[in-house]
Amino acid sequence: MPLLEKYSKLFQKGDIVLIKPNLLSARKPDQGVTTHPAVVETVLKFLISLGTKPFVGDSPAAGVFQRVISESGIADVCRKLGIPTVELDDPIVVDGQVYKKIKISSKVFEADKVVNLAKLKTHSQMILTLGVKNTFGCIPGLEKSGWHIRCGTNENFASLLVDVHLLVKPVLTILDGVLGMEGNGPANGKLKNFGVLAVCENAFALDHAICERLSVQPQVVFTVKESLRRNLVPVYEIDGNWHSTIELPVTAQTLPVAKPLKRLARSIVRVPRIAKRRCVQCRICEERCPAQAIEVSEYRIDYDKCIRCYVCHEVCPQNAIDLIRRFL
């Protein structure tokens, strides 16, 4: 709580405050996939002490909202404190700086303030999922899949994520990096105890600072690269001496690719492959694939359709999607 007291000025008594955790899918707190319930509880108690009216909401990438929030342990916390939980559905259409006609849950805009509770994890498409990426959950359900097709490239998708973040406008971003994930995240990577909680009013600054303290080049992380391109990262100071390291996903490009070579690079980029021994044919990957490139009954992925968004890898509850180079 002392870490949050300096931010009391951001809230007024009676404010309706949306708490937006990372509720990717139905995973237990000790799996490092979702925002830990202890972090959510601390933030809720802080907001209650200020006389605000908080509620918790998200739109998971996979699974039914009530099951996801229950498995995460956050539903128990909210019941104990008498806090409502809502699925971020019922979208309205708004325009971003780059992308137009973005459907974002109306419940986001019904709140007076938004507090963004992100998770420190790797992400096979965006490389890291931090504060800016977390607000993508304000886009309801299957609307997310359509954006992967519409954007096409990682750079364009990062531009969308920045647009969404600027529309959601969280007044505070808190990054749960006590227990996080490295390797091929955001759901099937390797658990790592980073031992950090980071708080900032500006998620662009927070994400950049986390990259610096993890010794990750900011240009490698697509959302950070885009925020730098738009001059959204302010001059900031870091209060604290935390440093760590992180194993990036196999999809990360550690060196910049020259424009003439981008087509060649795409031809050898990692692609998803169904691991037959681990697959239970739940068909979640097939249902969530934006390009409709997966046929689970035949363990087949059509690479002419596949857009390399790795949503299949992200949502698979059995870790049955491997990321391979086709020529291998």
KEKE-3310 file (N, C-alpha, C; in steps of 0.2 Angstrom, whole numbers, plus 5000, padded with zeros to 4 digits):
npx = (5004:5010:5017:5008:5002:5007:5000:4988:4982:4977:4964:4947:4934:4921:4923:4921:4930:4938:4946:4958:4964:4977:4969:4971:4968:4960:4969:4979:4984:4998:5004:5008:5002:4992:4987:4992:4981:4984:4990:4979:4970:4977:4977:4963:4959:4966:4960:4947:4949:4951:4938:4933:4924:4927:4928:4930:4936:4938:4942:4944:4956:4954:4942:4928:4923:4919:4924:4937:4941:4938:4947:4958:4959:4955:4941:4937:4944:4937:4924:4925:4928:4917:4916:4911:4912:4915:4912:4921:4912:4899:4903:4908:4910:4925:4938:4955:4972:4979:4972:4955:4938:4938:4932:4928:4925:4910:4910:4922:4922:4912:4917:4925:4939:4953:4963:4977:4982:4995:5005:5021:5028:5034:5030:5025:5022:5023:5034:5037:5024:5017:5013:5006:5002:4993:4980:4974:4965:4953:4946:4932:4931:4930:4932:4945:4952:4949:4957:4970:4970:4967:4977:4989:5004:5017:5022:5011:5001:5006:5005:4991:4989:4995:4986:4974:4978:4980:4967:4960:4966:4972:4974:4984:4997:5001:5013:5014:5026:5031:5030:5033:5035:5046:5054:5044:5031:5014:5008:5013:5026:5041:5041:5046:5054:5054:5053:5048:5038:5030:5026:5018:5012:5012:5011:5019:5032:5034:5035:5046:5056:5056:5061:5074:5079:5079:5088:5085:5084:5075:5070:5067:5055:5039:5029:5035:5044:5035:5029:5040:5043:5032:5035:5030:5036:5040:5053:5060:5062:5069:5064:5071:5082:5081:5086:5086:5086:5080:5074:5070:5057:5058:5054:5059:5068:5083:5092:5090:5081:5085:5076:5075:5077:5066:5056:5062:5066:5053:5050:5057:5053:5048:5035:5019:5016:5007:5008:5006:5007:5004:4993:4975:4965:4955:4951:4952:4963:4960:4947:4950:4960:4964:4965:4959:4966:4969:4967:4962:4958:4965:4977:4983:4991:4988:5000:5000:4989:4992:4996:5006:5004:5003:4992:4986:4996:4996:4984:4982:4979:4986:4999:5002:5007:5020:5034:5042:5055:5051:5060:5067)
npy = (4994:5007:5010:5014:5025:5038:5040:5044:5056:5055:5051:5054:5055:5044:5042:5031:5017:5007:4992:4984:4969:4957:4944:4932:4919:4904:4901:4895:4906:4903:4899:4910:4917:4925:4941:4942:4938:4943:4955:4962:4963:4971:4983:4985:4987:4999:5008:5007:5013:5026:5030:5027:5019:5004:4992:4976:4971:4962:4955:4940:4931:4918:4907:4906:4921:4921:4909:4910:4921:4916:4905:4912:4917:4929:4932:4927:4936:4948:4944:4943:4957:4963:4968:4972:4961:4961:4957:4963:4968:4972:4982:4999:5010:5018:5030:5028:5035:5030:5019:5017:5015:5006:4994:4995:4990:4997:4998:5002:5016:5020:5021:5032:5032:5022:5009:5000:4984:4975:4961:4954:4947:4937:4937:4929:4935:4950:4951:4956:4957:4970:4985:4993:4983:4976:4983:4979:4970:4976:4976:4968:4950:4940:4950:4953:4944:4947:4959:4955:4950:4961:4970:4963:4964:4963:4976:4984:4979:4982:4996:4997:4992:5003:5013:5009:5009:5023:5027:5020:5026:5024:5029:5025:5013:4997:4985:4968:4959:4950:4935:4930:4927:4919:4915:4906:4914:4921:4912:4899:4898:4899:4899:4912:4920:4936:4946:4959:4974:4986:5003:5016:5032:5033:5022:5020:5025:5016:5003:5005:5007:4995:4987:4992:4989:4975:4973:4972:4977:4991:4993:4980:4976:4977:4985:4995:5000:5006:5016:5024:5028:5037:5046:5045:5041:5048:5059:5051:5046:5033:5025:5015:5000:4989:4976:4963:4948:4941:4928:4929:4925:4913:4919:4931:4945:4949:4957:4971:4970:4973:4983:4978:4964:4959:4952:4940:4937:4934:4923:4913:4914:4909:4897:4890:4874:4859:4849:4833:4823:4830:4837:4838:4839:4849:4860:4874:4882:4881:4887:4900:4905:4918:4918:4907:4895:4882:4865:4855:4841:4835:4838:4849:4864:4877:4885:4894:4902:4906:4919:4921:4926:4919:4917:4904:4897:4905:4903:4890:4877:4866:4867:4863:4868:4870:4881:4883:4883:4881:4876:4868)
npz = (5000:5004:4992:4984:4989:4985:4974:4976:4973:4961:4961:4965:4978:4976:4963:4949:4946:4934:4936:4927:4925:4919:4911:4903:4901:4908:4921:4935:4949:4952:4940:4933:4922:4923:4931:4948:4961:4974:4971:4964:4975:4984:4977:4976:4989:4992:4983:4988:5001:4997:4995:4982:4969:4964:4951:4943:4927:4911:4895:4891:4881:4878:4883:4895:4903:4917:4921:4919:4927:4939:4940:4941:4954:4957:4957:4970:4978:4974:4978:4992:4995:4991:4978:4961:4947:4929:4912:4899:4887:4875:4864:4859:4844:4841:4836:4833:4833:4822:4817:4812:4818:4829:4840:4856:4873:4880:4893:4898:4895:4903:4915:4927:4929:4924:4930:4926:4927:4923:4917:4919:4906:4893:4875:4861:4849:4851:4858:4871:4884:4891:4900:4890:4880:4888:4888:4877:4880:4882:4871:4865:4866:4851:4843:4844:4836:4823:4821:4820:4807:4800:4803:4799:4799:4812:4816:4812:4820:4833:4832:4832:4845:4852:4849:4855:4868:4870:4869:4879:4890:4904:4921:4929:4929:4934:4935:4937:4941:4950:4950:4935:4917:4905:4890:4878:4879:4879:4888:4889:4892:4902:4919:4929:4943:4945:4954:4955:4957:4948:4946:4938:4931:4918:4905:4894:4897:4908:4902:4893:4903:4909:4899:4898:4911:4910:4901:4888:4871:4867:4854:4850:4855:4850:4853:4861:4852:4843:4851:4854:4841:4839:4848:4861:4873:4888:4896:4910:4927:4937:4951:4961:4962:4954:4944:4931:4921:4905:4896:4879:4868:4855:4843:4843:4835:4836:4830:4819:4803:4787:4775:4762:4764:4771:4766:4763:4777:4782:4776:4782:4795:4812:4813:4818:4824:4826:4840:4840:4850:4862:4859:4863:4855:4858:4851:4852:4847:4834:4833:4837:4828:4818:4804:4800:4798:4803:4805:4816:4817:4807:4811:4805:4798:4788:4779:4770:4772:4786:4797:4805:4818:4830:4839:4841:4848:4859:4865:4867:4879:4882:4879:4866:4854:4844:4840:4826:4813:4796:4787:4794)
capx = (5000:5014:5020:5002:5000:5009:4996:4981:4979:4974:4957:4942:4929:4915:4925:4920:4936:4939:4953:4959:4970:4978:4965:4972:4965:4959:4975:4979:4989:5005:5006:5012:4999:4987:4989:4991:4975:4986:4991:4972:4967:4980:4975:4956:4959:4969:4955:4941:4951:4950:4931:4931:4919:4930:4925:4936:4934:4942:4939:4949:4958:4952:4938:4922:4925:4918:4928:4944:4942:4937:4953:4964:4959:4953:4934:4937:4945:4931:4918:4927:4928:4911:4918:4908:4916:4911:4916:4921:4908:4895:4907:4906:4915:4929:4943:4962:4976:4980:4966:4948:4932:4940:4927:4931:4919:4907:4911:4928:4921:4907:4922:4929:4946:4955:4969:4979:4986:4998:5009:5027:5028:5036:5024:5028:5021:5025:5040:5035:5018:5018:5007:5003:4998:4987:4974:4970:4959:4947:4942:4929:4930:4932:4934:4953:4955:4949:4962:4976:4970:4967:4984:4994:5011:5019:5022:5004:4998:5009:5002:4984:4989:4996:4980:4969:4980:4978:4959:4958:4969:4973:4978:4989:4998:5004:5015:5015:5032:5034:5031:5032:5036:5050:5053:5039:5025:5012:5004:5016:5033:5044:5040:5052:5053:5057:5053:5047:5031:5032:5020:5019:5006:5013:5013:5024:5038:5035:5037:5053:5060:5057:5066:5081:5081:5080:5094:5081:5084:5068:5067:5065:5048:5036:5025:5039:5047:5030:5029:5046:5042:5027:5037:5026:5040:5043:5059:5057:5067:5067:5065:5073:5088:5079:5088:5085:5087:5074:5074:5065:5054:5062:5052:5062:5073:5088:5095:5086:5081:5085:5069:5075:5077:5060:5052:5066:5065:5046:5049:5060:5051:5045:5028:5016:5015:5003:5012:5001:5007:5001:4986:4969:4959:4950:4950:4953:4967:4956:4942:4953:4964:4961:4966:4956:4971:4970:4962:4964:4956:4971:4984:4986:4990:4989:5005:4998:4985:4994:4999:5011:5002:5004:4987:4986:5001:4995:4978:4982:4979:4990:5006:5003:5009:5027:5036:5047:5057:5049:5065:5070)
capy = (5000:5013:5011:5017:5031:5044:5041:5045:5062:5054:5048:5058:5051:5043:5039:5024:5015:5000:4988:4980:4964:4952:4938:4929:4912:4901:4898:4897:4911:4900:4898:4916:4919:4931:4946:4939:4940:4947:4962:4965:4964:4977:4989:4987:4990:5006:5012:5008:5018:5033:5031:5026:5013:5000:4986:4973:4969:4961:4951:4935:4929:4911:4904:4910:4926:4919:4903:4913:4925:4911:4901:4916:4918:4936:4931:4926:4942:4952:4942:4945:4964:4966:4972:4968:4959:4962:4955:4969:4967:4978:4987:5005:5011:5024:5030:5029:5040:5027:5014:5019:5010:5001:4992:4995:4989:5003:4999:5006:5023:5022:5022:5038:5031:5015:5007:4995:4979:4971:4955:4954:4941:4937:4937:4927:4940:4957:4949:4957:4960:4974:4989:4995:4977:4974:4986:4976:4966:4981:4975:4962:4943:4938:4956:4953:4940:4951:4964:4952:4950:4968:4973:4960:4964:4965:4983:4987:4977:4986:5002:4996:4992:5009:5017:5006:5011:5030:5027:5018:5031:5022:5035:5022:5006:4993:4979:4962:4955:4946:4929:4931:4922:4920:4910:4907:4916:4923:4907:4892:4899:4896:4903:4916:4925:4942:4949:4966:4977:4993:5007:5022:5035:5033:5015:5020:5025:5010:4998:5007:5006:4988:4984:4994:4985:4968:4973:4971:4983:4993:4992:4973:4975:4980:4991:5000:5003:5010:5022:5028:5031:5042:5051:5044:5040:5055:5058:5049:5044:5027:5025:5008:4998:4982:4973:4956:4946:4938:4924:4931:4920:4911:4923:4938:4947:4953:4962:4974:4967:4978:4983:4973:4957:4958:4946:4934:4935:4932:4916:4908:4915:4903:4895:4886:4867:4855:4843:4827:4819:4834:4839:4834:4841:4854:4864:4881:4885:4881:4892:4907:4907:4923:4916:4900:4891:4876:4859:4850:4834:4832:4841:4853:4871:4880:4890:4899:4906:4908:4926:4921:4930:4915:4916:4897:4896:4909:4901:4882:4876:4860:4869:4858:4872:4872:4887:4880:4885:4876:4873:4863)
capz = (5000:5004:4985:4980:4992:4981:4968:4979:4970:4954:4962:4969:4981:4972:4956:4947:4943:4931:4937:4921:4925:4913:4912:4897:4900:4914:4924:4942:4950:4952:4933:4930:4916:4925:4936:4954:4965:4979:4968:4963:4982:4987:4973:4977:4996:4991:4980:4993:5006:4995:4994:4975:4968:4959:4948:4939:4921:4906:4890:4890:4874:4878:4889:4897:4908:4924:4923:4919:4933:4945:4941:4943:4961:4957:4959:4977:4981:4973:4983:4999:4996:4988:4971:4955:4941:4923:4906:4895:4881:4873:4862:4855:4839:4842:4831:4835:4829:4815:4815:4814:4819:4834:4844:4863:4877:4882:4900:4899:4895:4908:4921:4927:4929:4923:4932:4921:4930:4918:4920:4916:4902:4886:4870:4855:4843:4852:4861:4878:4885:4897:4901:4884:4877:4892:4887:4871:4883:4882:4865:4867:4863:4845:4839:4844:4830:4816:4821:4818:4800:4797:4804:4795:4801:4819:4816:4811:4826:4838:4831:4834:4852:4855:4848:4860:4875:4870:4869:4886:4895:4911:4924:4933:4926:4939:4932:4942:4939:4956:4947:4928:4912:4900:4884:4873:4883:4886:4892:4889:4893:4908:4925:4932:4949:4943:4960:4955:4956:4945:4946:4934:4928:4910:4903:4889:4901:4912:4897:4891:4909:4911:4894:4900:4917:4908:4896:4882:4867:4867:4848:4849:4858:4845:4856:4863:4846:4840:4856:4853:4834:4840:4853:4867:4879:4891:4900:4916:4932:4940:4959:4963:4959:4952:4937:4930:4914:4903:4890:4875:4864:4849:4838:4843:4831:4840:4825:4814:4797:4782:4771:4756:4767:4775:4763:4765:4784:4783:4773:4787:4802:4815:4812:4823:4822:4831:4843:4840:4857:4867:4857:4865:4850:4861:4845:4854:4842:4827:4834:4838:4823:4814:4797:4799:4794:4807:4804:4821:4816:4803:4814:4799:4798:4781:4780:4765:4776:4792:4797:4810:4824:4836:4843:4842:4853:4865:4868:4868:4886:4883:4876:4861:4848:4844:4835:4822:4807:4792:4783:4798)
cpx = (5004:5016:5014:5000:5001:5004:4989:4978:4976:4966:4953:4937:4923:4917:4924:4926:4936:4946:4953:4965:4971:4975:4965:4968:4964:4965:4976:4985:4996:5008:5009:5009:4995:4990:4987:4985:4978:4987:4984:4969:4970:4978:4967:4956:4961:4963:4949:4943:4950:4943:4929:4926:4922:4926:4931:4933:4939:4938:4944:4950:4955:4948:4933:4925:4925:4922:4935:4945:4942:4944:4959:4964:4956:4945:4933:4938:4940:4925:4919:4926:4921:4912:4915:4914:4912:4915:4915:4919:4905:4899:4904:4912:4919:4935:4950:4965:4977:4975:4959:4943:4935:4934:4930:4925:4917:4909:4917:4927:4916:4911:4924:4936:4947:4962:4971:4984:4989:5002:5015:5028:5031:5029:5027:5027:5024:5032:5040:5028:5018:5012:5003:4999:4992:4980:4970:4964:4953:4943:4939:4930:4934:4934:4942:4955:4955:4954:4969:4976:4970:4974:4989:5001:5012:5019:5016:5000:5000:5006:4995:4984:4991:4990:4975:4971:4978:4971:4957:4960:4969:4977:4984:4990:5003:5006:5017:5020:5035:5035:5029:5033:5041:5050:5047:5032:5020:5009:5008:5024:5036:5043:5047:5050:5057:5058:5052:5039:5033:5026:5022:5012:5006:5016:5019:5031:5039:5038:5044:5058:5061:5061:5073:5083:5082:5085:5091:5081:5077:5065:5065:5058:5044:5032:5029:5042:5042:5029:5034:5045:5037:5029:5033:5029:5043:5050:5056:5063:5064:5069:5065:5078:5087:5082:5087:5087:5080:5076:5069:5062:5058:5060:5055:5068:5078:5092:5090:5087:5080:5078:5070:5075:5071:5056:5056:5065:5058:5046:5053:5058:5048:5037:5025:5015:5012:5007:5007:5001:5004:4994:4980:4963:4954:4947:4950:4957:4963:4951:4945:4958:4961:4961:4962:4960:4973:4965:4964:4963:4962:4977:4987:4985:4992:4994:5004:4993:4987:4998:5004:5010:5002:4998:4986:4990:4999:4989:4978:4983:4984:4997:5007:5005:5016:5028:5042:5049:5055:5054:5069:5066)
cpy = (5006:5015:5015:5024:5038:5046:5043:5051:5061:5052:5053:5053:5050:5041:5032:5022:5008:4998:4983:4975:4961:4946:4934:4923:4909:4897:4900:4902:4909:4898:4904:4919:4925:4935:4942:4942:4945:4954:4966:4967:4970:4983:4991:4990:4997:5010:5013:5013:5025:5035:5031:5020:5009:4994:4983:4970:4967:4957:4946:4933:4922:4910:4909:4915:4924:4913:4906:4917:4921:4907:4905:4918:4925:4936:4931:4932:4947:4951:4944:4953:4967:4970:4968:4966:4959:4960:4962:4968:4973:4984:4994:5006:5018:5024:5032:5034:5037:5023:5017:5013:5004:5000:4991:4994:4996:5004:5002:5013:5025:5023:5029:5038:5024:5014:5000:4990:4974:4966:4956:4947:4942:4936:4935:4931:4947:4956:4950:4959:4963:4979:4991:4989:4975:4977:4984:4972:4970:4980:4968:4956:4942:4944:4956:4950:4944:4956:4961:4951:4956:4971:4970:4959:4965:4972:4986:4985:4981:4993:5002:4996:4999:5014:5015:5009:5019:5031:5025:5023:5029:5028:5032:5015:5003:4986:4974:4958:4951:4939:4930:4925:4924:4915:4911:4908:4918:4918:4900:4893:4896:4901:4906:4920:4931:4947:4957:4968:4984:4997:5014:5025:5034:5026:5015:5021:5019:5004:4999:5005:4999:4985:4986:4990:4977:4967:4970:4977:4985:4992:4985:4972:4980:4986:4997:5004:5008:5017:5026:5032:5037:5047:5051:5043:5046:5054:5056:5047:5038:5027:5018:5006:4991:4981:4966:4955:4942:4934:4926:4925:4919:4915:4930:4939:4951:4958:4965:4971:4973:4977:4978:4966:4955:4952:4940:4932:4932:4924:4911:4910:4909:4903:4890:4879:4863:4849:4838:4824:4823:4836:4835:4836:4845:4859:4872:4885:4886:4887:4899:4909:4912:4922:4910:4895:4884:4871:4854:4843:4831:4835:4845:4860:4873:4886:4896:4904:4909:4914:4926:4926:4926:4915:4909:4895:4899:4906:4893:4881:4870:4861:4864:4862:4873:4877:4884:4884:4880:4873:4868:4857)
cpz = (5000:4997:4982:4983:4988:4975:4970:4975:4964:4955:4966:4972:4977:4965:4955:4943:4941:4933:4931:4922:4919:4915:4905:4896:4907:4917:4931:4943:4950:4945:4930:4924:4917:4930:4943:4958:4971:4977:4967:4970:4985:4984:4975:4984:4996:4988:4985:4998:5004:4993:4986:4975:4962:4957:4944:4933:4916:4901:4888:4883:4873:4884:4891:4903:4915:4926:4923:4925:4940:4946:4943:4950:4962:4959:4966:4980:4980:4977:4990:5000:4994:4982:4965:4950:4935:4917:4902:4888:4879:4870:4859:4850:4840:4837:4835:4831:4822:4813:4817:4815:4823:4839:4851:4867:4880:4890:4902:4899:4900:4915:4921:4927:4927:4926:4929:4925:4926:4922:4916:4913:4895:4881:4864:4849:4845:4856:4869:4879:4892:4898:4895:4881:4881:4891:4881:4874:4883:4875:4866:4862:4856:4840:4839:4838:4824:4816:4818:4810:4797:4798:4799:4797:4809:4820:4816:4818:4832:4838:4833:4842:4856:4854:4853:4867:4875:4871:4876:4891:4902:4915:4928:4930:4932:4935:4938:4939:4945:4953:4940:4923:4907:4895:4880:4876:4877:4890:4893:4889:4899:4914:4927:4938:4947:4950:4960:4954:4953:4944:4942:4931:4920:4908:4898:4892:4905:4907:4895:4897:4910:4906:4896:4906:4916:4903:4889:4877:4866:4859:4846:4851:4854:4847:4858:4857:4843:4845:4855:4846:4835:4845:4859:4874:4882:4894:4907:4921:4935:4947:4961:4959:4956:4945:4937:4922:4912:4896:4885:4871:4858:4843:4838:4838:4834:4836:4820:4807:4792:4778:4766:4758:4770:4773:4764:4772:4785:4781:4778:4794:4805:4814:4817:4820:4828:4833:4844:4847:4862:4866:4860:4861:4853:4856:4847:4849:4836:4828:4834:4833:4818:4807:4795:4795:4798:4806:4810:4820:4811:4806:4809:4800:4791:4781:4775:4768:4782:4792:4802:4816:4831:4841:4845:4848:4860:4869:4870:4876:4888:4881:4870:4854:4849:4839:4832:4816:4801:4788:4787:4799)
residu = (MET:PRO:LEU:LEU:GLU:LYS:TYR:SER:LYS:LEU:PHE:GLN:LYS:GLY:ASP:ILE:VAL:LEU:ILE:LYS:PRO:ASN:LEU:LEU:SER:ALA:ARG:LYS:PRO:ASP:GLN:GLY:VAL:THR:THR:HIS:PRO:ALA:VAL:VAL:GLU:THR:VAL:LEU:LYS:PHE:LEU:ILE:SER:LEU:GLY:THR:LYS:PRO:PHE:VAL:GLY:ASP:SER:PRO:ALA:ALA:GLY:VAL:PHE:GLN:ARG:VAL:ILE:SER:GLU:SER:GLY:ILE:ALA:ASP:VAL:CYS:ARG:LYS:LEU:GLY:ILE:PRO:THR:VAL:GLU:LEU:ASP:ASP:PRO:ILE:VAL:VAL:ASP:GLY:GLN:VAL:TYR:LYS:LYS:ILE:LYS:ILE:SER:SER:LYS:VAL:PHE:GLU:ALA:ASP:LYS:VAL:VAL:ASN:LEU:ALA:LYS:LEU:LYS:THR:HIS:SER:GLN:MET:ILE:LEU:THR:LEU:GLY:VAL:LYS:ASN:THR:PHE:GLY:CYS:ILE:PRO:GLY:LEU:GLU:LYS:SER:GLY:TRP:HIS:ILE:ARG:CYS:GLY:THR:ASN:GLU:ASN:PHE:ALA:SER:LEU:LEU:VAL:ASP:VAL:HIS:LEU:LEU:VAL:LYS:PRO:VAL:LEU:THR:ILE:LEU:ASP:GLY:VAL:LEU:GLY:MET:GLU:GLY:ASN:GLY:PRO:ALA:ASN:GLY:LYS:LEU:LYS:ASN:PHE:GLY:VAL:LEU:ALA:VAL:CYS:GLU:ASN:ALA:PHE:ALA:LEU:ASP:HIS:ALA:ILE:CYS:GLU:ARG:LEU:SER:VAL:GLN:PRO:GLN:VAL:VAL:PHE:THR:VAL:LYS:GLU:SER:LEU:ARG:ARG:ASN:LEU:VAL:PRO:VAL:TYR:GLU:ILE:ASP:GLY:ASN:TRP:HIS:SER:THR:ILE:GLU:LEU:PRO:VAL:THR:ALA:GLN:THR:LEU:PRO:VAL:ALA:LYS:PRO:LEU:LYS:ARG:LEU:ALA:ARG:SER:ILE:VAL:ARG:VAL:PRO:ARG:ILE:ALA:LYS:ARG:ARG:CYS:VAL:GLN:CYS:ARG:ILE:CYS:GLU:GLU:ARG:CYS:PRO:ALA:GLN:ALA:ILE:GLU:VAL:SER:GLU:TYR:ARG:ILE:ASP:TYR:ASP:LYS:CYS:ILE:ARG:CYS:TYR:VAL:CYS:HIS:GLU:VAL:CYS:PRO:GLN:ASN:ALA:ILE:ASP:LEU:ILE:ARG:ARG:PHE:LEU)
# end
